[in-house]
Amino acid sequence: MMSVVFLIEQVAVGLYILCGAGITVSLYRVLRAHSEYRGTYFELERALARNRRADNLSNAIILLELVLIVVGMQRVVAPALRQTIDIPQSVIMQSSDGEFRTPTPIPFGGQLDIDTSGVELQQADQVNIILPTPTLTPTPVGTIVPNTRPAECATPDLVSMQIPANGMIVFQPLTVIGVASAENFAFYRFELRGASTGGNFATLGVDGTQPVTELAPLGQFAPGFYTPGEYQFRVSVFDITGSLQASCTVTIFISEPIPTPTPLVAEVEGAP
């Protein structure tokens, strides 16, 4: 259901155009059938014209209801899903804090012998020395395809991406995290190139009108609409004249959703 909502949001403009054209044609046929109804005196022809008028009027009403449904999906349902749905992040911040050793449990009622031969106590004059705590470096964790072509981010201070990472395998909706800004900033958008786009960059319909100068969410990308395979995912930034100012392109691999393992039920001895 979530994928259908996001698909409708992305193709909403095309649906509006198709529905508008259909409503226009239906109303034209209603007027023509009404003119035929008034221009004939034969009961059979009047009945046929009356039926055509009713059918085309019904078509126009159905298309109008479809337009209202698309508006509701685009303006209400999709934003609500983005705020409430719990989408697992593809990148988890981990840290390395040296060698990890599990504590040795103390037996019940026993004593723990501690070897203090390797412990060096500080001198009295070193007690008040403040030692700096090293900053833990976040490590992206996820399925990364090795030997992937390098990312193309000419100006990482203006446009960069943390999620999706270069070479990442993507199979579920994710929140794009990065930086997108430029001088005389106007908007940024997501673009995708691969098998489903005919080998050309296609706009995904996600436009941001506010610059993002620090690492933060830029928008959402739903890969379920595209054929599995290798793709180039790009964030492009434009200025107030509509000119491209900066971009960042990473390679991603869209795959089918990973199946959930089915738990095995142990057979009960003696069960039929």
Backbone hydrogen bonds, N-H to C=O, Kabsch-Sander energy under -0.5 kcal/mol:
donor,donor_aa,acceptor,acceptor_aa,energy
5,V,1,M,-2.1
6,F,2,M,-2.2
7,L,3,S,-2.1
8,I,4,V,-2.5
9,E,5,V,-2.0
10,Q,6,F,-1.9
11,V,7,L,-1.9
12,A,9,E,-0.9
15,L,11,V,-2.0
16,Y,12,A,-2.5
17,I,13,V,-2.0
18,L,14,G,-2.4
19,C,15,L,-2.8
20,G,16,Y,-2.6
21,A,17,I,-2.4
22,G,18,L,-2.5
23,I,19,C,-2.7
24,T,20,G,-2.2
25,V,21,A,-2.3
26,S,22,G,-2.4
27,L,23,I,-2.6
28,Y,24,T,-2.1
29,R,25,V,-2.3
30,V,26,S,-2.0
31,L,27,L,-2.3
32,R,28,Y,-2.3
33,A,29,R,-2.6
34,H,30,V,-2.4
35,S,31,L,-2.2
36,E,32,R,-2.2
37,Y,33,A,-2.3
38,R,34,H,-2.0
39,G,35,S,-1.2
40,T,36,E,-0.5
40,T,37,Y,-0.6
46,R,42,F,-2.2
47,A,43,E,-2.3
48,L,44,L,-2.3
49,A,45,E,-2.4
50,R,46,R,-2.3
51,N,47,A,-2.2
52,R,48,L,-2.3
53,R,49,A,-2.2
54,A,50,R,-2.0
55,D,51,N,-2.6
56,N,52,R,-2.4
57,L,53,R,-1.9
58,S,54,A,-2.1
59,N,55,D,-2.1
60,A,56,N,-2.1
61,I,57,L,-2.0
62,I,58,S,-2.5
63,L,59,N,-2.4
64,L,60,A,-2.0
65,E,61,I,-2.2
66,L,62,I,-2.1
67,V,63,L,-2.1
68,L,64,L,-1.9
69,I,65,E,-2.1
70,V,66,L,-2.4
71,V,67,V,-2.3
72,G,68,L,-2.2
73,M,69,I,-2.4
74,Q,70,V,-2.6
75,R,71,V,-2.8
76,V,72,G,-2.1
77,V,72,G,-2.2
78,A,73,M,-2.6
80,A,76,V,-1.8
81,L,77,V,-2.4
82,R,78,A,-2.0
83,Q,79,P,-1.3
84,T,80,A,-1.8
85,I,81,L,-2.6
87,I,85,I,-1.0
94,Q,92,I,-0.6
97,D,95,S,-0.6
101,R,99,E,-0.5
110,G,107,P,-2.2
113,D,111,Q,-0.6
114,I,112,L,-0.6
116,T,114,I,-0.8
119,V,116,T,-1.1
121,L,119,V,-0.6
126,Q,123,Q,-1.5
127,V,124,A,-1.0
129,I,126,Q,-1.0
131,L,129,I,-0.6
139,T,94,Q,-0.8
144,I,142,G,-0.9
145,V,167,G,-3.0
148,T,145,V,-0.6
152,E,249,T,-2.7
153,C,151,A,-0.7
154,A,247,S,-0.6
158,L,155,T,-1.8
159,V,155,T,-2.6
160,S,179,V,-1.9
162,Q,177,I,-2.8
163,I,177,I,-1.9
167,G,251,T,-3.9
168,M,165,A,-1.9
168,M,251,T,-0.5
169,I,143,T,-2.2
170,V,168,M,-0.6
170,V,253,F,-2.6
174,L,221,F,-2.3
176,V,174,L,-0.6
176,V,219,G,-2.3
177,I,163,I,-1.8
178,G,216,A,-2.4
179,V,160,S,-2.3
180,A,212,V,-2.3
181,S,158,L,-1.6
185,F,182,A,-1.0
186,A,238,F,-2.5
187,F,238,F,-1.3
188,Y,208,G,-1.8
189,R,236,S,-2.0
190,F,206,V,-0.9
191,E,234,R,-2.5
192,L,202,A,-2.1
193,R,232,Q,-1.8
197,T,194,G,-1.0
198,G,195,A,-0.9
199,G,194,G,-2.2
200,N,197,T,-1.1
202,A,192,L,-2.9
204,L,190,F,-2.4
207,D,205,G,-0.8
208,G,188,Y,-2.7
209,T,207,D,-0.5
212,V,180,A,-3.3
213,T,211,P,-0.6
216,A,178,G,-1.9
218,L,176,V,-3.7
219,G,176,V,-1.0
221,F,174,L,-2.6
225,F,222,A,-0.7
226,Y,223,P,-1.8
229,G,254,I,-2.0
231,Y,252,I,-2.9
232,Q,193,R,-2.4
233,F,231,Y,-0.6
233,F,250,V,-3.0
234,R,191,E,-2.8
235,V,248,C,-2.2
236,S,189,R,-2.3
236,S,234,R,-0.5
237,V,246,A,-2.9
238,F,187,F,-2.9
239,D,243,S,-2.1
240,I,184,N,-1.3
242,G,239,D,-2.0
245,Q,237,V,-3.1
246,A,237,V,-1.2
248,C,235,V,-1.7
249,T,152,E,-2.0
250,V,233,F,-2.6
252,I,231,Y,-2.6
253,F,168,M,-2.4
254,I,229,G,-2.4
254,I,252,I,-0.5
255,S,170,V,-2.3
266,A,264,L,-0.6
271,A,268,V,-2.5
